[in-house]
Amino acid sequence: MTGASGGIGVYIARALAKRGANVICIARSEAALSKVVTEIKLSGGKATSFPFDISKLEELPNLIEQITQTVGGVDILINNAAIEKYSAFQNYYLDDIRSILTTNLMAGMELTRLLLPGMIVRDSGHVVNISSGSGKKGAPYNSIYSATKAGLIMWTDALRQELAGSNVRATVVCPGYTNAGMFMAFGLSAPKMARVSEPTDVANAILHAIERNYGEVMLDGFLTKILFAYIQLVPNFGDRLYRWIGLTKLNQTCATNRMATKG
Ligand SMILES: NC(=O)c1ccc[n+]([C@@H]2O[C@H](COP(=O)([O-])OP(=O)(O)OC[C@H]3O[C@@H](n4cnc5c(N)ncnc54)[C@H](OP(=O)(O)O)[C@@H]3O)[C@@H](O)[C@H]2O)c1
């Protein structure tokens, strides 16, 4: 799984290890990964760390080679790593567009492209893409992130149909605000009425989705799913709702704070 060094990824890695998986932990930060792997091993689980920058797409075949030589075939790929950069769209640099698209969308696609043939030959495997509520409704001031998360939803939807009739599966999971990871890093509160999930609940929902072969999972419950469906029919209602609950203002604040810390 990618993004195992921090945030929700740590909880997913722990949950997978508890179920007996040999967890392949990928992220850039070697020290943080090694902490996660040591913790899993101390509690009797199996895990191996592969420090790697997944945005280096051309080098991903080497990563897969290393993994298959060290631990063998991959049964479950969890594309969890992501970055976000809050900003008004006109203030982004081309490099921001490139880095967010590459890390959040293209790396997962490339890892899947490399691992899928083996899964198809074995007629067994599961690709799990971690999207977000931001993939269901555009997140103002986080628009590139939002586009990658929407991309993950539609790519998974298409992939699942291509794999129908085989035992290779594809699932997309859409967490909302979570009490760990990227959103908490801002030290701000979630908008009013927004549910905040515990990272253990997100991890358990991912495991449950793998075991039950769900196509798409939304963390915030069935009513939220219906709300997002309605918002797709009437986007202007969604825009007003986001302004009313304070999400638009909150994201604008994140963008302002980011610009301020950049100097
Ligand atoms: N937290 C939330 O509220 C929330 C809500 C909805 C959806 N999500 C989704 O849930 C997933 C996990 O989010 P999170 O909150 O746990 O994020 P996070 O705390 O920022 O962690 C992101 C993980 O991705 C890794 N990563 C980033 N760039 C990478 C790269 N180039 N190569 C390899 N690894 C890279 C990071 O490790 P290194 O920095 O060590 O590389 C880290 O382990 C993401 O897909 C996110 O979009 C989160």
The ligand as an SDF file (V2000), in Angstrom:
LIG
                    3D

 48 52  0  0  0  0  0  0  0  0999 V2000
   -7.5250   12.8950    6.2260 N   0  0  0  0  0  0  0  0  0  0  0  0
   -8.6820   13.2070    5.6630 C   0  0  0  0  0  0  0  0  0  0  0  0
   -9.4760   13.9740    6.2430 O   0  0  0  0  0  0  0  0  0  0  0  0
   -9.0620   12.6050    4.3180 C   0  0  0  0  0  0  0  0  0  0  0  0
  -10.3610   12.8350    3.8390 C   0  0  0  0  0  0  0  0  0  0  0  0
  -10.7270   12.2870    2.6270 C   0  0  0  0  0  0  0  0  0  0  0  0
   -9.8360   11.5220    1.9050 C   0  0  0  0  0  0  0  0  0  0  0  0
   -8.5790   11.3160    2.3810 N   0  0  0  0  0  0  0  0  0  0  0  0
   -7.6780   10.5000    1.5610 C   0  0  0  0  0  0  0  0  0  0  0  0
   -7.1140    9.4880    2.3590 O   0  0  0  0  0  0  0  0  0  0  0  0
   -5.7960    9.1810    1.9050 C   0  0  0  0  0  0  0  0  0  0  0  0
   -4.8140    9.3210    3.0470 C   0  0  0  0  0  0  0  0  0  0  0  0
   -4.8460   10.6710    3.4820 O   0  0  0  0  0  0  0  0  0  0  0  0
   -4.1610   11.1530    4.8350 P   0  0  0  0  0  0  0  0  0  0  0  0
   -5.0410   12.1690    5.4200 O   0  0  0  0  0  0  0  0  0  0  0  0
   -3.7200    9.9960    5.6340 O   0  0  0  0  0  0  0  0  0  0  0  0
   -2.9010   11.9330    4.2100 O   0  0  0  0  0  0  0  0  0  0  0  0
   -1.5020   12.2810    4.8670 P   0  0  0  0  0  0  0  0  0  0  0  0
   -1.5490   12.2100    6.3570 O   0  0  0  0  0  0  0  0  0  0  0  0
   -1.0470   13.5560    4.2360 O   0  0  0  0  0  0  0  0  0  0  0  0
   -0.5920   11.0830    4.3580 O   0  0  0  0  0  0  0  0  0  0  0  0
   -0.3170   10.9410    2.9920 C   0  0  0  0  0  0  0  0  0  0  0  0
    0.5730    9.7350    2.7970 C   0  0  0  0  0  0  0  0  0  0  0  0
    0.9680    9.7070    1.4240 O   0  0  0  0  0  0  0  0  0  0  0  0
    2.3970    9.6070    1.3450 C   0  0  0  0  0  0  0  0  0  0  0  0
    2.8800   10.2630    0.1390 N   0  0  0  0  0  0  0  0  0  0  0  0
    2.6210   11.5270   -0.2990 C   0  0  0  0  0  0  0  0  0  0  0  0
    3.2920   11.7720   -1.4350 N   0  0  0  0  0  0  0  0  0  0  0  0
    3.9770   10.6420   -1.7370 C   0  0  0  0  0  0  0  0  0  0  0  0
    4.8710   10.2780   -2.7800 C   0  0  0  0  0  0  0  0  0  0  0  0
    5.2040   11.1310   -3.7550 N   0  0  0  0  0  0  0  0  0  0  0  0
    5.4080    9.0350   -2.7670 N   0  0  0  0  0  0  0  0  0  0  0  0
    5.0880    8.1590   -1.7890 C   0  0  0  0  0  0  0  0  0  0  0  0
    4.2520    8.4330   -0.7890 N   0  0  0  0  0  0  0  0  0  0  0  0
    3.7120    9.6690   -0.7490 C   0  0  0  0  0  0  0  0  0  0  0  0
    2.8850   10.3020    2.6320 C   0  0  0  0  0  0  0  0  0  0  0  0
    4.1500    9.8410    3.0160 O   0  0  0  0  0  0  0  0  0  0  0  0
    5.5370   10.5930    2.7740 P   0  0  0  0  0  0  0  0  0  0  0  0
    5.2890   12.0560    3.0030 O   0  0  0  0  0  0  0  0  0  0  0  0
    6.4360    9.9510    3.7610 O   0  0  0  0  0  0  0  0  0  0  0  0
    5.9020   10.2870    1.3710 O   0  0  0  0  0  0  0  0  0  0  0  0
    1.8500    9.8060    3.6410 C   0  0  0  0  0  0  0  0  0  0  0  0
    2.1810    8.5200    4.0850 O   0  0  0  0  0  0  0  0  0  0  0  0
   -5.5090   10.1600    0.7590 C   0  0  0  0  0  0  0  0  0  0  0  0
   -5.7570    9.5260   -0.4630 O   0  0  0  0  0  0  0  0  0  0  0  0
   -6.5040   11.2790    1.0040 C   0  0  0  0  0  0  0  0  0  0  0  0
   -6.8240   11.9450   -0.1840 O   0  0  0  0  0  0  0  0  0  0  0  0
   -8.1720   11.8470    3.5650 C   0  0  0  0  0  0  0  0  0  0  0  0
  1  2  1  0
  2  3  2  0
  2  4  1  0
  4  5  1  0
  4 48  2  0
  5  6  2  0
  6  7  1  0
  7  8  2  0
  8  9  1  0
  8 48  1  0
  9 10  1  0
  9 46  1  0
 10 11  1  0
 11 12  1  0
 11 44  1  0
 12 13  1  0
 13 14  1  0
 14 15  2  0
 14 16  1  0
 14 17  1  0
 17 18  1  0
 18 19  2  0
 18 20  1  0
 18 21  1  0
 21 22  1  0
 22 23  1  0
 23 24  1  0
 23 42  1  0
 24 25  1  0
 25 26  1  0
 25 36  1  0
 26 27  1  0
 26 35  1  0
 27 28  2  0
 28 29  1  0
 29 30  1  0
 29 35  2  0
 30 31  1  0
 30 32  2  0
 32 33  1  0
 33 34  2  0
 34 35  1  0
 36 37  1  0
 36 42  1  0
 37 38  1  0
 38 39  2  0
 38 40  1  0
 38 41  1  0
 42 43  1  0
 44 45  1  0
 44 46  1  0
 46 47  1  0
M  CHG  2   8   1  16  -1
M  END
$$$$
